[in-house]
Amino acid sequence: MIQVLSDIALRLGLGLILGALLMIFITILETAFYHHNKHIHVVVIAFLIGLIIYALGDIAIDVLHI
């Protein structure tokens, strides 16, 4: 049980770090391509939803020991 909690905490920490880096990257992209704000946001949101689904599935596999 401790290993599962440690795994989840590690993934959440890495997710926060990657999220901060993604925010910086988005800010740079929005500055460079000012007129394409909506397109950038749609792509980033789709990417984040995909990552969240992947992470939840990965955690479920670890918890259920499949």
N, CA, C and O of each residue as an XYZ file, in Angstrom:
264
protein
N       0.828     -1.201      0.000
C       0.000      0.000      0.000
C       0.866      1.256      0.000
O       0.566      2.240     -0.676
N       1.957      1.198      0.781
C       2.858      2.351      0.840
C       3.488      2.599     -0.525
O       3.672      3.748     -0.928
N       3.820      1.517     -1.241
C       4.426      1.648     -2.564
C       3.469      2.315     -3.531
O       3.884      3.133     -4.352
N       2.181      1.973     -3.443
C       1.186      2.575     -4.328
C       1.060      4.066     -4.031
O       1.017      4.882     -4.952
N       1.001      4.424     -2.749
C       0.915      5.840     -2.380
C       2.167      6.598     -2.818
O       2.084      7.736     -3.280
N       3.317      5.961     -2.668
C       4.566      6.579     -3.113
C       4.556      6.785     -4.621
O       4.994      7.824     -5.116
N       4.059      5.800     -5.342
C       3.958      5.894     -6.810
C       3.048      7.047     -7.223
O       3.386      7.834     -8.107
N       1.898      7.135     -6.574
C       0.944      8.199     -6.892
C       1.540      9.563     -6.566
O       1.397     10.503     -7.348
N       2.208      9.681     -5.418
C       2.831     10.953     -5.038
C       3.921     11.352     -6.026
O       4.042     12.524     -6.386
N       4.707     10.385     -6.459
C       5.763     10.658     -7.437
C       5.168     11.154     -8.746
O       5.659     12.117     -9.334
N       4.106     10.492     -9.200
C       3.474     10.896    -10.459
C       2.832     12.270    -10.340
O       2.887     13.066    -11.277
N       2.224     12.552     -9.192
C       1.629     13.881     -9.007
C       2.710     14.965     -8.987
O       2.530     16.038     -9.562
N       3.823     14.679     -8.326
C       4.923     15.645     -8.293
C       5.501     15.900     -9.675
O       5.739     17.044    -10.060
N       5.721     14.834    -10.408
C       6.218     14.995    -11.778
C       5.198     15.705    -12.649
O       5.559     16.485    -13.531
N       3.924     15.433    -12.400
C       2.864     16.116    -13.146
C       2.863     17.611    -12.883
O       2.657     18.409    -13.798
N       3.094     17.991    -11.633
C       3.158     19.419    -11.312
C       4.344     20.094    -11.986
O       4.232     21.208    -12.498
N       5.475     19.410    -11.980
C       6.664     19.971    -12.631
C       6.431     20.104    -14.138
O       6.726     21.144    -14.727
N       5.903     19.052    -14.753
C       5.631     19.112    -16.194
C       4.550     20.137    -16.505
O       4.595     20.791    -17.547
N       3.581     20.283    -15.611
C       2.542     21.293    -15.799
C       3.117     22.705    -15.789
O       2.727     23.543    -16.602
N       4.043     22.968    -14.870
C       4.679     24.285    -14.813
C       5.498     24.541    -16.085
O       5.467     25.641    -16.637
N       6.224     23.527    -16.542
C       6.997     23.679    -17.779
C       6.076     23.896    -18.975
O       6.392     24.672    -19.877
N       4.933     23.205    -18.978
C       3.974     23.372    -20.060
C       3.392     24.784    -20.054
O       3.184     25.372    -21.115
N       3.129     25.329    -18.866
C       2.622     26.703    -18.773
C       3.637     27.698    -19.349
O       3.263     28.628    -20.062
N       4.902     27.500    -19.040
C       5.950     28.375    -19.577
C       6.002     28.248    -21.099
O       6.104     29.249    -21.808
N       5.931     27.010    -21.597
C       5.962     26.767    -23.041
C       4.764     27.410    -23.734
O       4.910     27.993    -24.809
N       3.582     27.308    -23.130
C       2.381     27.917    -23.701
C       2.515     29.424    -23.755
O       2.129     30.050    -24.743
N       3.062     30.015    -22.692
C       3.257     31.463    -22.665
C       4.188     31.904    -23.787
O       3.940     32.915    -24.444
N       5.245     31.154    -24.001
C       6.176     31.471    -25.084
C       5.486     31.352    -26.439
O       5.648     32.215    -27.301
N       4.706     30.267    -26.626
C       3.999     30.083    -27.894
C       2.972     31.186    -28.137
O       2.848     31.689    -29.254
N       2.233     31.563    -27.084
C       1.234     32.614    -27.239
C       1.884     33.950    -27.577
O       1.325     34.743    -28.334
N       3.042     34.191    -27.027
C       3.745     35.429    -27.336
C       4.238     35.427    -28.780
O       4.154     36.439    -29.475
N       4.751     34.284    -29.223
C       5.289     34.201    -30.575
C       4.179     34.196    -31.630
O       4.317     34.823    -32.680
N       3.091     33.496    -31.353
C       1.998     33.364    -32.318
C       0.730     33.962    -31.722
O      -0.203     33.238    -31.376
N       0.702     35.266    -31.607
C      -0.371     35.973    -30.914
C      -1.737     35.744    -31.541
O      -2.729     35.662    -30.817
N      -1.821     35.641    -32.844
C      -3.103     35.537    -33.537
C      -3.672     34.120    -33.558
O      -4.778     33.914    -34.057
N      -2.948     33.150    -33.031
C      -3.409     31.762    -33.038
C      -3.704     31.257    -31.626
O      -3.503     30.078    -31.334
N      -4.178     32.140    -30.754
C      -4.429     31.786    -29.359
C      -5.409     30.638    -29.200
O      -5.143     29.703    -28.444
N      -6.545     30.688    -29.899
C      -7.568     29.648    -29.735
C      -7.049     28.291    -30.184
O      -7.289     27.285    -29.516
N      -6.352     28.252    -31.288
C      -5.829     26.989    -31.795
C      -4.813     26.393    -30.809
O      -4.821     25.187    -30.565
N      -3.956     27.224    -30.254
C      -2.963     26.757    -29.280
C      -3.667     26.177    -28.062
O      -3.277     25.120    -27.565
N      -4.702     26.861    -27.575
C      -5.417     26.388    -26.391
C      -6.128     25.066    -26.649
O      -6.123     24.188    -25.787
N      -6.733     24.910    -27.810
C      -7.435     23.665    -28.131
C      -6.455     22.499    -28.185
O      -6.747     21.424    -27.662
N      -5.316     22.693    -28.801
C      -4.309     21.632    -28.895
C      -3.780     21.269    -27.511
O      -3.634     20.088    -27.196
N      -3.495     22.259    -26.694
C      -2.960     22.002    -25.355
C      -3.996     21.295    -24.486
O      -3.650     20.370    -23.752
N      -5.247     21.708    -24.553
C      -6.294     21.065    -23.753
C      -6.478     19.612    -24.190
O      -6.639     18.734    -23.342
N      -6.459     19.346    -25.483
C      -6.575     17.970    -25.967
C      -5.392     17.126    -25.485
O      -5.569     15.973    -25.093
N      -4.202     17.695    -25.514
C      -3.010     16.994    -25.039
C      -3.112     16.690    -23.547
O      -2.776     15.588    -23.115
N      -3.573     17.658    -22.763
C      -3.703     17.462    -21.322
C      -4.765     16.409    -20.993
O      -4.567     15.595    -20.091
N      -5.870     16.418    -21.703
C      -6.906     15.414    -21.461
C      -6.350     14.020    -21.760
O      -6.608     13.071    -21.020
N      -5.596     13.907    -22.836
C      -4.968     12.625    -23.156
C      -4.008     12.170    -22.073
O      -4.004     10.996    -21.704
N      -3.197     13.078    -21.560
C      -2.253     12.729    -20.496
C      -2.970     12.332    -19.213
O      -2.538     11.409    -18.522
N      -4.060     13.022    -18.887
C      -4.815     12.691    -17.679
C      -5.437     11.309    -17.800
O      -5.393     10.526    -16.851
N      -6.015     11.001    -18.952
C      -6.605      9.676    -19.158
C      -5.530      8.600    -19.065
O      -5.754      7.549    -18.464
N      -4.376      8.853    -19.651
C      -3.277      7.887    -19.588
C      -2.819      7.677    -18.141
O      -2.619      6.541    -17.711
N      -2.654      8.772    -17.392
C      -2.181      8.671    -16.011
C      -3.193      7.934    -15.136
O      -2.809      7.100    -14.316
N      -4.473      8.232    -15.300
C      -5.487      7.548    -14.498
C      -5.533      6.059    -14.828
O      -5.692      5.230    -13.933
N      -5.398      5.721    -16.087
C      -5.356      4.317    -16.471
C      -4.138      3.609    -15.912
O      -4.226      2.461    -15.477
N      -3.010      4.285    -15.922
C      -1.774      3.714    -15.391
C      -1.884      3.488    -13.884
O      -1.448      2.456    -13.374
N      -2.461      4.443    -13.182
C      -2.652      4.293    -11.733
C      -3.621      3.156    -11.453
O      -3.404      2.375    -10.526
N      -4.690      3.050    -12.242
C      -5.665      1.978    -12.047
C      -5.014      0.613    -12.266
O      -5.298     -0.335    -11.533
N      -4.161      0.511    -13.251
C      -3.461     -0.757    -13.501
C      -2.569     -1.117    -12.323
O      -2.508     -2.283    -11.932
N      -1.869     -0.127    -11.744
C      -1.022     -0.379    -10.582
C      -1.855     -0.790     -9.366
O      -1.485     -1.713     -8.640
N      -2.970     -0.109     -9.151
C      -3.785     -0.408     -7.978
C      -4.421     -1.796     -8.100
O      -4.461     -2.553     -7.130
N      -4.915     -2.121     -9.287
C      -5.589     -3.410     -9.485
C      -4.624     -4.560     -9.752
O      -5.038     -5.718     -9.778
N      -3.344     -4.255     -9.949
C      -2.295     -5.260    -10.208
C      -2.630     -6.121    -11.424
O      -2.498     -7.344    -11.392
N      -3.059     -5.466    -12.481
C      -3.406     -6.204    -13.705
C      -2.122     -6.467    -14.488
O      -2.165     -7.076    -15.558
